[in-house]
Amino acid sequence: MRTELSELLSGMTAQAAPVSTRHAERIALDHYGIEAIAQRLTGERDENFQLQTPDGAMYVLKIANPLEERAFLELLTAALLHVEQADPTLPCPHVHRDLSGQSQTEVRDEDGAARSARMLTWVAGKPLRMAQRSAEQRRHCGQLAARLSLALRDFSHPAVHRPIVWNLRHLPKMQKLLEELPDFPRADLIAEFIAHFQTDIASRLATLRQQVTHNDLNDRNILVADGDDRRIAGIIDFGDTVHTALVADVAIMMAEQIREPHEAEQVVADLLAGYESVTPLQESELAILRELIVARIVMSAVIPSWHRHRNPTNTHYARVTRDFVSKRMLIAETLLTTA
């Protein structure tokens, strides 16, 4: 099924009036019976708020863009409810129902527009990007990622095939975004890889094991335990959940943890050892794993750059510097050279 680039990017470019923290507090009280102080969190599509009650309990209130399709939001809630049933000990957010017992709540923003709200429990821990790295931590991370994939293996929903730009199968569409970015570092290398992916990888990717995946195991969505950086304490933010190749989820996790070219091999080996202790990858999946890691590296450079170029006042993505892109491309070359 052909998906237009504009459809893939619609969730990132749709504008809505921001909800104030005061209004978020009112929604929490009126619809959930929770009296709390709200603090704004970042978000690509949703408006997210951390809520803290007087007794110290914490939640996340997610208010969707009014243009977001309800079926897509229901998918994210259903996935969390399924994970909670399939593996109750997985440290993921739990769905907190409203006063009428609903998992998804219709609210009004300050302009009177209808919005959809969801409340989740807060998962304690600090983002992996703030933690000291270790082989033990990576193995634990791989194990937890595999457990999450197992929990989602038999999950289905009518919206699992939704269009989302962060699905690795859409890498060839990055060429059009690249063309909108003047003087982008290593654009020649990126264009060459995109062509290789389209010719040699895309068709193979479609033949591999497919299922619903988290699809965004980056170092902000993986949390480590307070006081023990070696232990993974949680996986959050299921906003990019989609039906795709299982190995793509593994590749995304790996791409997001490689920080320097010289550590690429060790990071891949440690994460793979942890993942395969729970779910071994198939030979055909391992054969294109490195190309998929590079695909994520390319996407994580091009998409945020394009987004900041088109939406300069939106700071969800940090500004992507030339040095950052150059280093990421060195990592990509290292992975492709040693394949």
SVG drawing of the C-alpha trace seen along z (x, -y; Angstrom):
<svg xmlns="http://www.w3.org/2000/svg" viewBox="-19 -30 56 48">
<polyline fill="none" stroke="black" stroke-width="0.4" points="0.0,0.0 1.4,-3.3 1.6,-6.0 2.2,-9.6 4.9,-11.6 2.4,-14.3 0.3,-11.7 3.3,-10.4 4.2,-13.9 0.8,-15.2 1.0,-14.3 4.2,-16.3 3.1,-19.4 -0.5,-19.8 -0.8,-22.9 -3.1,-23.2 -3.5,-25.8 -1.4,-24.8 -3.1,-23.7 -2.0,-25.5 -0.8,-23.7 -3.7,-25.3 -6.2,-23.8 -4.4,-20.4 -4.9,-20.5 -8.6,-21.2 -8.9,-18.3 -7.2,-16.0 -9.6,-17.1 -12.8,-17.1 -12.4,-13.9 -10.1,-11.8 -10.7,-13.1 -7.0,-13.8 -5.9,-17.1 -2.3,-17.7 0.3,-20.2 1.0,-19.9 4.3,-20.4 4.6,-20.4 6.7,-17.7 7.9,-17.5 6.0,-15.7 6.1,-15.3 2.3,-15.0 0.6,-14.9 0.7,-17.6 2.1,-15.8 2.0,-16.9 3.5,-15.4 1.0,-15.5 2.1,-15.3 -0.5,-15.0 -0.1,-16.3 0.7,-12.8 3.5,-12.4 1.7,-10.1 2.6,-10.9 0.8,-10.5 1.2,-11.5 -1.7,-13.3 -1.6,-13.1 -3.8,-15.5 -3.9,-14.6 -3.9,-17.0 -7.5,-17.6 -6.7,-16.4 -5.3,-13.0 -7.5,-10.1 -9.3,-8.5 -8.4,-5.0 -4.7,-5.8 -5.1,-6.9 -7.1,-3.8 -4.3,-1.7 -1.8,-3.2 -4.1,-2.6 -5.0,0.9 -1.3,1.8 -0.5,0.8 -3.5,2.7 -2.4,5.7 1.1,5.5 -0.2,5.2 -2.1,8.5 0.6,10.4 3.5,9.6 2.3,7.7 5.9,7.3 7.1,5.3 7.9,1.8 5.7,-0.1 3.1,-2.8 -0.4,-1.5 -3.6,-3.1 -5.5,-5.1 -9.2,-5.2 -11.3,-8.3 -14.2,-8.7 -16.6,-6.9 -14.2,-4.0 -13.1,-5.0 -9.5,-4.6 -9.9,-7.5 -11.6,-10.7 -13.1,-13.5 -12.2,-16.9 -12.3,-20.5 -9.3,-22.8 -9.3,-26.5 -10.5,-27.4 -13.4,-24.9 -12.0,-22.4 -12.7,-18.8 -9.5,-16.8 -8.9,-13.3 -7.1,-12.7 -5.4,-9.7 -3.9,-9.3 -1.0,-7.0 0.9,-6.0 4.3,-7.6 7.3,-5.2 10.1,-6.1 13.7,-6.3 16.0,-8.6 16.5,-8.6 19.2,-6.3 20.8,-9.3 21.7,-10.6 23.2,-7.4 26.7,-5.9 26.8,-3.1 27.9,0.5 27.8,3.9 25.6,5.2 23.1,2.4 23.0,3.1 22.4,6.8 19.6,5.9 18.2,3.5 18.2,6.1 16.4,8.6 13.7,6.1 13.2,5.1 12.7,8.7 10.2,9.3 8.2,6.3 8.3,7.7 7.0,11.1 4.2,9.3 3.1,7.6 3.6,10.6 -0.1,11.6 -1.5,8.1 -3.7,6.8 -5.8,3.7 -7.4,2.2 -5.0,-0.8 -1.7,1.1 -0.8,0.3 -1.2,-3.4 1.1,-5.7 4.0,-6.9 7.2,-8.4 9.4,-6.7 8.6,-3.2 12.0,-2.1 10.3,-0.9 9.7,-4.5 13.5,-5.3 13.3,-5.9 11.0,-8.9 13.8,-10.6 15.3,-11.7 12.5,-14.3 13.1,-15.7 16.9,-15.8 16.3,-17.8 14.6,-20.5 17.7,-20.9 20.3,-23.1 24.0,-22.1 23.1,-19.1 26.3,-17.3 27.2,-14.1 24.1,-14.4 25.8,-12.4 26.5,-9.4 22.9,-9.5 21.5,-9.6 23.7,-6.7 22.5,-4.7 18.8,-5.5 19.2,-4.2 20.9,-1.0 18.1,-0.5 15.4,-0.9 17.1,1.5 18.5,4.2 16.9,4.0 13.3,2.9 12.0,6.0 13.9,8.3 12.5,6.3 9.0,7.1 9.6,10.9 10.8,11.0 8.8,11.6 6.3,8.8 4.4,7.8 3.4,4.7 6.5,3.1 7.3,0.2 9.3,-1.3 11.1,-4.0 13.4,-2.5 15.6,-5.5 17.6,-6.7 14.8,-9.0 12.2,-6.3 14.4,-3.7 14.8,-4.5 17.4,-3.3 16.9,-2.8 17.6,-5.7 20.9,-4.9 21.8,-2.0 22.6,-2.8 23.1,0.8 19.5,1.7 16.8,0.8 13.8,-0.5 11.2,-1.1 10.2,-1.6 7.9,-4.5 6.3,-6.5 4.4,-4.1 3.5,-6.9 5.3,-5.4 3.8,-1.9 3.2,-0.3 3.2,3.1 6.6,3.6 9.5,6.0 10.5,7.3 14.2,6.8 13.5,3.1 12.7,2.6 16.1,4.2 17.9,2.0 16.3,-1.2 17.4,-0.3 20.9,0.3 21.2,-2.9 20.0,-5.0 22.7,-3.7 25.8,-3.9 27.4,-7.3 30.9,-6.9 32.2,-5.0 34.7,-3.0 32.1,-1.5 29.6,-0.5 30.6,3.2 30.5,3.6 27.2,1.9 25.6,4.1 27.1,7.2 25.9,6.5 22.4,5.5 22.1,8.5 23.3,10.9 20.6,9.6 17.9,9.7 18.8,13.2 18.8,14.6 15.0,14.2 14.3,14.2 16.9,15.4 16.9,13.5 16.7,15.4 19.6,15.6 17.7,13.5 17.1,10.8 20.7,10.7 21.7,10.4 20.2,6.9 20.5,5.8 23.4,3.3 21.6,1.7 18.5,1.2 20.7,-0.4 22.0,-2.8 18.5,-3.5 17.6,-4.7 20.7,-6.7 19.8,-8.5 16.2,-9.0 17.2,-10.4 19.4,-13.0 17.1,-14.0 13.7,-14.0 14.5,-16.3 16.5,-18.6 13.6,-18.9 11.2,-19.4 13.2,-22.3 13.7,-23.7 9.9,-23.7 8.9,-24.6 11.6,-26.8 9.6,-27.7 8.9,-24.1 11.6,-22.8 10.6,-19.2 13.7,-18.3 17.0,-19.8 18.8,-21.6 20.8,-19.1 24.4,-20.4 26.7,-19.6 29.1,-18.0 26.3,-15.7 25.4,-14.6 29.0,-14.1 29.6,-11.9 26.4,-9.9 27.5,-9.3 30.9,-8.1 29.1,-5.5 27.0,-4.5 30.2,-4.0 31.8,-2.0 28.7,0.4 28.5,0.8 32.3,1.3 32.4,4.1 29.2,5.8"/>
</svg>
